[in-house]
Amino acid sequence: MKHEASRSIEVLKEPVLNHNAVTPAEHFERVVSLVRVLRSECPWD
C-alpha cells in the first residue's frame, strides 16, 4: 500500500503546481482522499 500512497501524493502535487486546472473543491476532495489512504495505511488511533 505504500506505493498507492506515493501515487496519491503525486496526483495531489499536480494540481498544486498547475492550480488553474483544478477548482478549490476538487483540490479539497483530493486532499481528503489522500488523508483517507494514509489513515488506512497507518492508523493513528
CHARMM-style PDB file with segment names, atoms N, HN, CA, C and O in Angstrom:
ATOM      1  N   MET     1       0.816  -1.221   0.000  1.00  0.00      PROA
ATOM      2  CA  MET     1       0.000   0.000   0.000  1.00  0.00      PROA
ATOM      3  C   MET     1       0.852   1.275   0.000  1.00  0.00      PROA
ATOM      4  O   MET     1       0.349   2.355  -0.308  1.00  0.00      PROA
ATOM      5  N   LYS     2       2.108   1.155   0.336  1.00  0.00      PROA
ATOM      6  HN  LYS     2       2.517   0.277   0.587  1.00  0.00      PROA
ATOM      7  CA  LYS     2       2.974   2.336   0.348  1.00  0.00      PROA
ATOM      8  C   LYS     2       2.999   3.001  -1.027  1.00  0.00      PROA
ATOM      9  O   LYS     2       2.936   4.224  -1.149  1.00  0.00      PROA
ATOM     10  N   HSD     3       3.094   2.154  -2.064  1.00  0.00      PROA
ATOM     11  HN  HSD     3       3.146   1.161  -1.965  1.00  0.00      PROA
ATOM     12  CA  HSD     3       3.152   2.689  -3.427  1.00  0.00      PROA
ATOM     13  C   HSD     3       1.879   3.464  -3.757  1.00  0.00      PROA
ATOM     14  O   HSD     3       1.920   4.494  -4.430  1.00  0.00      PROA
ATOM     15  N   GLU     4       0.764   2.959  -3.279  1.00  0.00      PROA
ATOM     16  HN  GLU     4       0.731   2.122  -2.732  1.00  0.00      PROA
ATOM     17  CA  GLU     4      -0.522   3.626  -3.527  1.00  0.00      PROA
ATOM     18  C   GLU     4      -0.526   5.032  -2.926  1.00  0.00      PROA
ATOM     19  O   GLU     4      -1.021   5.974  -3.544  1.00  0.00      PROA
ATOM     20  N   ALA     5       0.019   5.165  -1.741  1.00  0.00      PROA
ATOM     21  HN  ALA     5       0.421   4.400  -1.240  1.00  0.00      PROA
ATOM     22  CA  ALA     5       0.076   6.479  -1.100  1.00  0.00      PROA
ATOM     23  C   ALA     5       1.003   7.412  -1.872  1.00  0.00      PROA
ATOM     24  O   ALA     5       0.692   8.591  -2.047  1.00  0.00      PROA
ATOM     25  N   SER     6       2.130   6.896  -2.332  1.00  0.00      PROA
ATOM     26  HN  SER     6       2.382   5.939  -2.189  1.00  0.00      PROA
ATOM     27  CA  SER     6       3.069   7.710  -3.102  1.00  0.00      PROA
ATOM     28  C   SER     6       2.410   8.214  -4.381  1.00  0.00      PROA
ATOM     29  O   SER     6       2.586   9.368  -4.772  1.00  0.00      PROA
ATOM     30  N   ARG     7       1.648   7.329  -5.027  1.00  0.00      PROA
ATOM     31  HN  ARG     7       1.505   6.391  -4.709  1.00  0.00      PROA
ATOM     32  CA  ARG     7       0.970   7.717  -6.258  1.00  0.00      PROA
ATOM     33  C   ARG     7      -0.088   8.786  -5.969  1.00  0.00      PROA
ATOM     34  O   ARG     7      -0.270   9.717  -6.754  1.00  0.00      PROA
ATOM     35  N   SER     8      -0.774   8.647  -4.853  1.00  0.00      PROA
ATOM     36  HN  SER     8      -0.627   7.891  -4.215  1.00  0.00      PROA
ATOM     37  CA  SER     8      -1.783   9.637  -4.472  1.00  0.00      PROA
ATOM     38  C   SER     8      -1.137  10.995  -4.227  1.00  0.00      PROA
ATOM     39  O   SER     8      -1.694  12.031  -4.590  1.00  0.00      PROA
ATOM     40  N   ILE     9       0.035  10.982  -3.611  1.00  0.00      PROA
ATOM     41  HN  ILE     9       0.487  10.140  -3.316  1.00  0.00      PROA
ATOM     42  CA  ILE     9       0.747  12.232  -3.346  1.00  0.00      PROA
ATOM     43  C   ILE     9       1.167  12.886  -4.661  1.00  0.00      PROA
ATOM     44  O   ILE     9       1.076  14.105  -4.805  1.00  0.00      PROA
ATOM     45  N   GLU    10       1.624  12.084  -5.615  1.00  0.00      PROA
ATOM     46  HN  GLU    10       1.698  11.094  -5.498  1.00  0.00      PROA
ATOM     47  CA  GLU    10       1.986  12.635  -6.924  1.00  0.00      PROA
ATOM     48  C   GLU    10       0.774  13.272  -7.592  1.00  0.00      PROA
ATOM     49  O   GLU    10       0.871  14.356  -8.166  1.00  0.00      PROA
ATOM     50  N   VAL    11      -0.364  12.596  -7.515  1.00  0.00      PROA
ATOM     51  HN  VAL    11      -0.443  11.715  -7.049  1.00  0.00      PROA
ATOM     52  CA  VAL    11      -1.605  13.132  -8.089  1.00  0.00      PROA
ATOM     53  C   VAL    11      -1.977  14.433  -7.385  1.00  0.00      PROA
ATOM     54  O   VAL    11      -2.479  15.369  -8.008  1.00  0.00      PROA
ATOM     55  N   LEU    12      -1.726  14.477  -6.090  1.00  0.00      PROA
ATOM     56  HN  LEU    12      -1.319  13.716  -5.584  1.00  0.00      PROA
ATOM     57  CA  LEU    12      -2.062  15.662  -5.309  1.00  0.00      PROA
ATOM     58  C   LEU    12      -1.153  16.836  -5.671  1.00  0.00      PROA
ATOM     59  O   LEU    12      -1.612  17.977  -5.729  1.00  0.00      PROA
ATOM     60  N   LYS    13       0.128  16.569  -5.915  1.00  0.00      PROA
ATOM     61  HN  LYS    13       0.501  15.642  -5.868  1.00  0.00      PROA
ATOM     62  CA  LYS    13       1.075  17.630  -6.256  1.00  0.00      PROA
ATOM     63  C   LYS    13       0.730  18.291  -7.586  1.00  0.00      PROA
ATOM     64  O   LYS    13       0.932  19.492  -7.763  1.00  0.00      PROA
ATOM     65  N   GLU    14       0.210  17.500  -8.511  1.00  0.00      PROA
ATOM     66  HN  GLU    14       0.046  16.524  -8.367  1.00  0.00      PROA
ATOM     67  CA  GLU    14      -0.037  18.013  -9.859  1.00  0.00      PROA
ATOM     68  C   GLU    14      -0.925  19.259  -9.879  1.00  0.00      PROA
ATOM     69  O   GLU    14      -0.539  20.264 -10.478  1.00  0.00      PROA
ATOM     70  N   PRO    15      -2.113  19.227  -9.239  1.00  0.00      PROA
ATOM     71  CA  PRO    15      -2.944  20.428  -9.251  1.00  0.00      PROA
ATOM     72  C   PRO    15      -2.359  21.583  -8.437  1.00  0.00      PROA
ATOM     73  O   PRO    15      -2.724  22.739  -8.648  1.00  0.00      PROA
ATOM     74  N   VAL    16      -1.458  21.275  -7.516  1.00  0.00      PROA
ATOM     75  HN  VAL    16      -1.161  20.335  -7.344  1.00  0.00      PROA
ATOM     76  CA  VAL    16      -0.806  22.344  -6.758  1.00  0.00      PROA
ATOM     77  C   VAL    16       0.113  23.131  -7.686  1.00  0.00      PROA
ATOM     78  O   VAL    16       0.164  24.360  -7.625  1.00  0.00      PROA
ATOM     79  N   LEU    17       0.843  22.412  -8.552  1.00  0.00      PROA
ATOM     80  HN  LEU    17       0.802  21.414  -8.602  1.00  0.00      PROA
ATOM     81  CA  LEU    17       1.752  23.053  -9.489  1.00  0.00      PROA
ATOM     82  C   LEU    17       0.988  23.760 -10.605  1.00  0.00      PROA
ATOM     83  O   LEU    17       1.420  24.798 -11.105  1.00  0.00      PROA
ATOM     84  N   ASN    18      -0.148  23.187 -10.989  1.00  0.00      PROA
ATOM     85  HN  ASN    18      -0.499  22.344 -10.582  1.00  0.00      PROA
ATOM     86  CA  ASN    18      -0.958  23.748 -12.072  1.00  0.00      PROA
ATOM     87  C   ASN    18      -2.319  24.097 -11.487  1.00  0.00      PROA
ATOM     88  O   ASN    18      -3.326  23.480 -11.835  1.00  0.00      PROA
ATOM     89  N   HSD    19      -2.348  25.076 -10.607  1.00  0.00      PROA
ATOM     90  HN  HSD    19      -1.529  25.577 -10.324  1.00  0.00      PROA
ATOM     91  CA  HSD    19      -3.526  25.315  -9.770  1.00  0.00      PROA
ATOM     92  C   HSD    19      -4.741  25.770 -10.571  1.00  0.00      PROA
ATOM     93  O   HSD    19      -5.875  25.562 -10.140  1.00  0.00      PROA
ATOM     94  N   ASN    20      -4.522  26.380 -11.713  1.00  0.00      PROA
ATOM     95  HN  ASN    20      -3.601  26.548 -12.063  1.00  0.00      PROA
ATOM     96  CA  ASN    20      -5.645  26.863 -12.517  1.00  0.00      PROA
ATOM     97  C   ASN    20      -6.468  25.730 -13.108  1.00  0.00      PROA
ATOM     98  O   ASN    20      -7.606  25.937 -13.530  1.00  0.00      PROA
ATOM     99  N   ALA    21      -5.897  24.537 -13.137  1.00  0.00      PROA
ATOM    100  HN  ALA    21      -4.973  24.368 -12.794  1.00  0.00      PROA
ATOM    101  CA  ALA    21      -6.570  23.406 -13.773  1.00  0.00      PROA
ATOM    102  C   ALA    21      -7.560  22.714 -12.836  1.00  0.00      PROA
ATOM    103  O   ALA    21      -8.283  21.812 -13.260  1.00  0.00      PROA
ATOM    104  N   VAL    22      -7.599  23.122 -11.586  1.00  0.00      PROA
ATOM    105  HN  VAL    22      -7.012  23.855 -11.241  1.00  0.00      PROA
ATOM    106  CA  VAL    22      -8.456  22.435 -10.615  1.00  0.00      PROA
ATOM    107  C   VAL    22      -9.158  23.467  -9.735  1.00  0.00      PROA
ATOM    108  O   VAL    22      -8.580  24.494  -9.379  1.00  0.00      PROA
ATOM    109  N   THR    23     -10.400  23.181  -9.393  1.00  0.00      PROA
ATOM    110  HN  THR    23     -10.870  22.347  -9.682  1.00  0.00      PROA
ATOM    111  CA  THR    23     -11.129  24.093  -8.508  1.00  0.00      PROA
ATOM    112  C   THR    23     -10.759  23.800  -7.057  1.00  0.00      PROA
ATOM    113  O   THR    23     -10.311  22.696  -6.749  1.00  0.00      PROA
ATOM    114  N   PRO    24     -10.938  24.762  -6.169  1.00  0.00      PROA
ATOM    115  CA  PRO    24     -10.656  24.506  -4.747  1.00  0.00      PROA
ATOM    116  C   PRO    24     -11.415  23.299  -4.201  1.00  0.00      PROA
ATOM    117  O   PRO    24     -10.884  22.544  -3.387  1.00  0.00      PROA
ATOM    118  N   ALA    25     -12.655  23.120  -4.651  1.00  0.00      PROA
ATOM    119  HN  ALA    25     -13.087  23.733  -5.312  1.00  0.00      PROA
ATOM    120  CA  ALA    25     -13.446  21.982  -4.168  1.00  0.00      PROA
ATOM    121  C   ALA    25     -12.836  20.657  -4.618  1.00  0.00      PROA
ATOM    122  O   ALA    25     -12.754  19.707  -3.840  1.00  0.00      PROA
ATOM    123  N   GLU    26     -12.413  20.604  -5.868  1.00  0.00      PROA
ATOM    124  HN  GLU    26     -12.480  21.376  -6.500  1.00  0.00      PROA
ATOM    125  CA  GLU    26     -11.786  19.378  -6.377  1.00  0.00      PROA
ATOM    126  C   GLU    26     -10.474  19.112  -5.643  1.00  0.00      PROA
ATOM    127  O   GLU    26     -10.163  17.971  -5.303  1.00  0.00      PROA
ATOM    128  N   HSD    27      -9.716  20.167  -5.406  1.00  0.00      PROA
ATOM    129  HN  HSD    27      -9.969  21.094  -5.682  1.00  0.00      PROA
ATOM    130  CA  HSD    27      -8.453  20.016  -4.688  1.00  0.00      PROA
ATOM    131  C   HSD    27      -8.709  19.508  -3.274  1.00  0.00      PROA
ATOM    132  O   HSD    27      -7.994  18.632  -2.788  1.00  0.00      PROA
ATOM    133  N   PHE    28      -9.723  20.054  -2.617  1.00  0.00      PROA
ATOM    134  HN  PHE    28     -10.304  20.766  -3.012  1.00  0.00      PROA
ATOM    135  CA  PHE    28     -10.071  19.618  -1.265  1.00  0.00      PROA
ATOM    136  C   PHE    28     -10.437  18.140  -1.250  1.00  0.00      PROA
ATOM    137  O   PHE    28     -10.041  17.409  -0.342  1.00  0.00      PROA
ATOM    138  N   GLU    29     -11.192  17.700  -2.253  1.00  0.00      PROA
ATOM    139  HN  GLU    29     -11.514  18.294  -2.991  1.00  0.00      PROA
ATOM    140  CA  GLU    29     -11.570  16.287  -2.316  1.00  0.00      PROA
ATOM    141  C   GLU    29     -10.338  15.401  -2.473  1.00  0.00      PROA
ATOM    142  O   GLU    29     -10.285  14.310  -1.906  1.00  0.00      PROA
ATOM    143  N   ARG    30      -9.349  15.860  -3.236  1.00  0.00      PROA
ATOM    144  HN  ARG    30      -9.392  16.746  -3.697  1.00  0.00      PROA
ATOM    145  CA  ARG    30      -8.110  15.081  -3.382  1.00  0.00      PROA
ATOM    146  C   ARG    30      -7.369  14.992  -2.057  1.00  0.00      PROA
ATOM    147  O   ARG    30      -6.828  13.944  -1.704  1.00  0.00      PROA
ATOM    148  N   VAL    31      -7.349  16.101  -1.330  1.00  0.00      PROA
ATOM    149  HN  VAL    31      -7.789  16.953  -1.617  1.00  0.00      PROA
ATOM    150  CA  VAL    31      -6.698  16.102  -0.015  1.00  0.00      PROA
ATOM    151  C   VAL    31      -7.392  15.108   0.914  1.00  0.00      PROA
ATOM    152  O   VAL    31      -6.737  14.328   1.605  1.00  0.00      PROA
ATOM    153  N   VAL    32      -8.718  15.146   0.922  1.00  0.00      PROA
ATOM    154  HN  VAL    32      -9.250  15.780   0.360  1.00  0.00      PROA
ATOM    155  CA  VAL    32      -9.483  14.248   1.791  1.00  0.00      PROA
ATOM    156  C   VAL    32      -9.225  12.787   1.426  1.00  0.00      PROA
ATOM    157  O   VAL    32      -9.031  11.948   2.305  1.00  0.00      PROA
ATOM    158  N   SER    33      -9.221  12.487   0.126  1.00  0.00      PROA
ATOM    159  HN  SER    33      -9.378  13.169  -0.589  1.00  0.00      PROA
ATOM    160  CA  SER    33      -8.992  11.096  -0.291  1.00  0.00      PROA
ATOM    161  C   SER    33      -7.575  10.654   0.064  1.00  0.00      PROA
ATOM    162  O   SER    33      -7.356   9.498   0.426  1.00  0.00      PROA
ATOM    163  N   LEU    34      -6.615  11.571  -0.040  1.00  0.00      PROA
ATOM    164  HN  LEU    34      -6.793  12.510  -0.335  1.00  0.00      PROA
ATOM    165  CA  LEU    34      -5.240  11.236   0.330  1.00  0.00      PROA
ATOM    166  C   LEU    34      -5.153  10.931   1.822  1.00  0.00      PROA
ATOM    167  O   LEU    34      -4.507   9.964   2.225  1.00  0.00      PROA
ATOM    168  N   VAL    35      -5.799  11.753   2.638  1.00  0.00      PROA
ATOM    169  HN  VAL    35      -6.324  12.539   2.310  1.00  0.00      PROA
ATOM    170  CA  VAL    35      -5.799  11.522   4.087  1.00  0.00      PROA
ATOM    171  C   VAL    35      -6.418  10.163   4.405  1.00  0.00      PROA
ATOM    172  O   VAL    35      -5.932   9.445   5.279  1.00  0.00      PROA
ATOM    173  N   ARG    36      -7.498   9.811   3.690  1.00  0.00      PROA
ATOM    174  HN  ARG    36      -7.893  10.394   2.980  1.00  0.00      PROA
ATOM    175  CA  ARG    36      -8.129   8.507   3.920  1.00  0.00      PROA
ATOM    176  C   ARG    36      -7.162   7.377   3.610  1.00  0.00      PROA
ATOM    177  O   ARG    36      -7.095   6.401   4.357  1.00  0.00      PROA
ATOM    178  N   VAL    37      -6.412   7.495   2.520  1.00  0.00      PROA
ATOM    179  HN  VAL    37      -6.466   8.289   1.913  1.00  0.00      PROA
ATOM    180  CA  VAL    37      -5.433   6.463   2.152  1.00  0.00      PROA
ATOM    181  C   VAL    37      -4.372   6.349   3.241  1.00  0.00      PROA
ATOM    182  O   VAL    37      -4.028   5.245   3.665  1.00  0.00      PROA
ATOM    183  N   LEU    38      -3.861   7.474   3.687  1.00  0.00      PROA
ATOM    184  HN  LEU    38      -4.140   8.371   3.343  1.00  0.00      PROA
ATOM    185  CA  LEU    38      -2.808   7.458   4.705  1.00  0.00      PROA
ATOM    186  C   LEU    38      -3.324   6.882   6.024  1.00  0.00      PROA
ATOM    187  O   LEU    38      -2.618   6.124   6.690  1.00  0.00      PROA
ATOM    188  N   ARG    39      -4.543   7.238   6.399  1.00  0.00      PROA
ATOM    189  HN  ARG    39      -5.116   7.854   5.858  1.00  0.00      PROA
ATOM    190  CA  ARG    39      -5.113   6.720   7.656  1.00  0.00      PROA
ATOM    191  C   ARG    39      -5.344   5.218   7.591  1.00  0.00      PROA
ATOM    192  O   ARG    39      -5.168   4.518   8.588  1.00  0.00      PROA
ATOM    193  N   SER    40      -5.736   4.720   6.422  1.00  0.00      PROA
ATOM    194  HN  SER    40      -5.879   5.289   5.612  1.00  0.00      PROA
ATOM    195  CA  SER    40      -5.971   3.279   6.296  1.00  0.00      PROA
ATOM    196  C   SER    40      -4.652   2.512   6.335  1.00  0.00      PROA
ATOM    197  O   SER    40      -4.615   1.346   6.726  1.00  0.00      PROA
ATOM    198  N   GLU    41      -3.563   3.182   5.922  1.00  0.00      PROA
ATOM    199  HN  GLU    41      -3.594   4.129   5.604  1.00  0.00      PROA
ATOM    200  CA  GLU    41      -2.242   2.551   5.938  1.00  0.00      PROA
ATOM    201  C   GLU    41      -1.643   2.523   7.329  1.00  0.00      PROA
ATOM    202  O   GLU    41      -1.181   1.485   7.803  1.00  0.00      PROA
ATOM    203  N   CYS    42      -1.658   3.687   7.981  1.00  0.00      PROA
ATOM    204  HN  CYS    42      -2.034   4.530   7.596  1.00  0.00      PROA
ATOM    205  CA  CYS    42      -1.035   3.791   9.297  1.00  0.00      PROA
ATOM    206  C   CYS    42      -2.013   4.470  10.241  1.00  0.00      PROA
ATOM    207  O   CYS    42      -1.939   5.680  10.454  1.00  0.00      PROA
ATOM    208  N   PRO    43      -2.929   3.692  10.808  1.00  0.00      PROA
ATOM    209  CA  PRO    43      -3.924   4.265  11.726  1.00  0.00      PROA
ATOM    210  C   PRO    43      -3.258   4.925  12.929  1.00  0.00      PROA
ATOM    211  O   PRO    43      -2.372   4.348  13.560  1.00  0.00      PROA
ATOM    212  N   TRP    44      -3.693   6.128  13.232  1.00  0.00      PROA
ATOM    213  HN  TRP    44      -4.413   6.597  12.719  1.00  0.00      PROA
ATOM    214  CA  TRP    44      -3.088   6.888  14.325  1.00  0.00      PROA
ATOM    215  C   TRP    44      -3.882   6.770  15.613  1.00  0.00      PROA
ATOM    216  O   TRP    44      -3.513   7.366  16.625  1.00  0.00      PROA
ATOM    217  N   ASP    45      -4.967   6.011  15.589  1.00  0.00      PROA
ATOM    218  HN  ASP    45      -5.267   5.527  14.767  1.00  0.00      PROA
ATOM    219  CA  ASP    45      -5.808   5.887  16.787  1.00  0.00      PROA
ATOM    220  C   ASP    45      -5.077   5.135  17.896  1.00  0.00      PROA
ATOM    221  OT1 ASP    45      -5.633   4.938  18.977  1.00  0.00      PROA
TER     222      ASP     45
END
